[in-house]
Amino acid sequence: DIQMTQSPSSLSASVGDRVTITCRASQSISNYLNWFQHKPGKAPKLLIYAASSLQSGVPSRFSGSGSGRDFTLTISSLQPEDFATYYCQQSYGTTWTFGQGTKVEIK
Amino acid sequence: EVQLVESGGGLVQPGGSLRLSCAASGFSFSSFVMKWVRQAPGKGLEWVSYMSSSGSTIYYADSVKGRFTISRDNAKNSLYLQMNSLRAEDTAVYYCARSYSSGWYAVDDYWGQGTLVTVSS
């Protein structure tokens, strides 16, 4: 199975900060990479699909990049509603694995 | 509006069984791949099972293969997960998710809010 490694596992940031989360696949997955936001007690929310495509309705401060094994989620200016846990997910093949998550907390 | 509502969770003893349901509305359920994903307490997301729109193609994570069975009733707009031989490590919030496909790419674009399964004596 393809393993996904996210870093960091948690970070503290202030409103307005630029935040970058990275995700590395154990093998090349082309651009079969998605990013989700998850808040406690809520449904996970799709942010980015195919590594860099912004899901409809998601604010443009969210962006994704990368291909092959290395990927990045960037929040250009952190807003209060962005404090959550973020997961990458690979969709290459017929098993779907997630990174371990990055918890974004208020500094 | 797309809605996915899970139900059927609860407390069950090790070795027991439970059947989860996911009621879908706001879209043409029979046209979409559906999945189950879970999150154990304090852990990350883990894909559990996949079923194609017709039900003809099914996949399971190794951790549940032989114990869990995914099914769907397109006439009732519902997805199910029959869980047998439950273990403590199956304790988790279980989410159903819709998978949207646009040609070459498929992604889980809508999720329910989950139902909690607790396996404990």
Interface residues (C-beta under 8 A of the other chain):
Chain A: D1 Y32 N34 F36 H38 G41 K42 A43 P44 K45 L46 Y49 A50 Q55 Y87 Q89 S91 T94 T95 W96 T97 F98 G99 Q100 G101
Chain B: L4 K35 V37 G44 L45 E46 W47 Y50 Y59 A61 D62 Y95 A97 Y105 A106 V107 D108 D109 Y110 W111 G112 Q113 G114
